[in-house]
Amino acid sequence: MDSYPTGIQAYIEKGRQIMKRDQNQRSIMRRKKFDTISVHGLYDMQTALANQGSIIEPAFLATAQHFDNSDHMEAALAYLMPAWIYARVANPTLHYLEETLALLEGYGFDGEVTAHLTGSGMASVFLGTNSFLMDDPVHLKPNIVASARCYGGTFTLFTRYAKERGVDLRWVRDPLNLQEWANKIDDETRFVFGEMPANPSLAVIDLEAVAGLAHAVNAPFIVDSTIATPALMRPLLHGADIVIHSVSKSMATSGFVIAGALISRANIPSKVGPDEMRQNYANYIKGYAHRDMGPTLSPFSALMTLNDLRTLRSRTDTSSQAAMKVAQYLGTNSAVESVQYPGLPSFPGYETAARYMKLVDASGNESARFGYLLSFTVRGGTDATRQAFDRLQMIWRATDLGRVKSVATIPMISTHQQISGSDKDIAGLLPNLIRLSVGLEHPDDIIADLDQALT
Ligand SMILES: Cc1ncc(COP(=O)(O)O)c(C=O)c1O
């Protein structure tokens, strides 16, 4: 670094000052409560004054950054100083959102946390896993171990890894069964993947135990925590190395944004790849894989997400309480065969859910919250299920979740339709399963709509 000419050295020094200021601001914000972080992130008064005093993070819609001179340009493009360069690579509005997400996901975690945004949740599942499958002269026969209880897109992506690259794909059918994880993880496992709670089964995982199994073979434990959000669960506190979010869901609850995030702790385990990748996975992806593949989020979407994120905790509290009421009501309806909701004591894995999912910054009964998503099976088979679904008057029929508005779907014919016949069995899908994402309407009105549809 010291061999750079004087002009570049000045920019490297300037970069150090910027990073020092950001680090200082990060440590100030890490001492604040979750709601305060959601509202402010890293955007403070001094940053605002450098942005015309704007009290809200500005949307930087320009595609590219102007440089002082060639030294500045060279230092920036050699990643020797913080810069955003070109909006496919980075962008200041995305940076504000990334810092907020890193602070929220790292809330209570004792260590560095970095976030990287992508143009969709699937892009984050891809970039969060793909690099671990690189060719390696020592580890010639890669396998991946993943919970089969996961979002349909993730299921088909991993199936693609197996078909197109010969990766040995080992599905864990019952993610609560630790012996099943232990039997499938071995010295050639490149990563271990779980989704908690899972879409649409709501299946849960003993995160600490599975993290221990992954780490014993030097493999990262990657957790898709979309449904919980950091308001209910922060997997980094329980041994996860990388957390994935479909930001498109309750983080951007208004329903205007498709976005994803991958969030990593420092120094993750991996038997393949350069040290730089292990040291800071999110930054490594930003600087290399994402830059080359280009699944970039629009700054406008980042701004809308920042806006929705400010109320994440209180919304999660309200929608969790409503979902609990709806789940309890469904349990009493004779047209309903079974209800899957992690907050019901009858749910397999209730104790595990109660151990890991708690409303942040709450205590006692106030902290017992289990999220807005539930699913239920309808008596009478496929026809009865579709008839009940078609009778909904207020709850939207759509392949969506995490909205301010309640939304229902039949996963077998929508989100998970692309999973092939025999794999549907592995994924545990049922044709009479309805997934319900409880919104912010009054729970009495949601229940009334379900009641008329199921009667
Ligand atoms: C748990 C989970 N992960 C990932 C995704 C993919 O996210 P996106 O739709 O933003 O690509 C989804 C989408 O439904 C999801 O539910």
PDBQT file of the ligand as one rigid body, heavy atoms in Angstrom, charges set to zero:
ROOT
HETATM    1  C1  LIG A 501     -38.013 -17.460   3.484  1.00  0.00    +0.000 C 
HETATM    2  C2  LIG A 501     -37.786 -16.859   2.130  1.00  0.00    +0.000 A 
HETATM    3  N1  LIG A 501     -36.527 -16.745   1.666  1.00  0.00    +0.000 NA
HETATM    4  C3  LIG A 501     -36.273 -16.219   0.456  1.00  0.00    +0.000 A 
HETATM    5  C4  LIG A 501     -37.295 -15.776  -0.360  1.00  0.00    +0.000 A 
HETATM    6  C5  LIG A 501     -36.977 -15.177  -1.696  1.00  0.00    +0.000 C 
HETATM    7  O1  LIG A 501     -37.077 -13.788  -1.599  1.00  0.00    +0.000 OA
HETATM    8  P1  LIG A 501     -37.419 -12.817  -2.843  1.00  0.00    +0.000 P 
HETATM    9  O2  LIG A 501     -38.825 -13.087  -3.231  1.00  0.00    +0.000 OA
HETATM   10  O3  LIG A 501     -37.207 -11.451  -2.260  1.00  0.00    +0.000 OA
HETATM   11  O4  LIG A 501     -36.463 -13.138  -3.921  1.00  0.00    +0.000 OA
HETATM   12  C6  LIG A 501     -38.611 -15.867   0.090  1.00  0.00    +0.000 A 
HETATM   13  C7  LIG A 501     -39.731 -15.416  -0.767  1.00  0.00    +0.000 C 
HETATM   14  O5  LIG A 501     -40.891 -15.703  -0.499  1.00  0.00    +0.000 OA
HETATM   15  C8  LIG A 501     -38.873 -16.424   1.369  1.00  0.00    +0.000 A 
HETATM   16  O6  LIG A 501     -40.114 -16.541   1.853  1.00  0.00    +0.000 OA
ENDROOT
TORSDOF 0
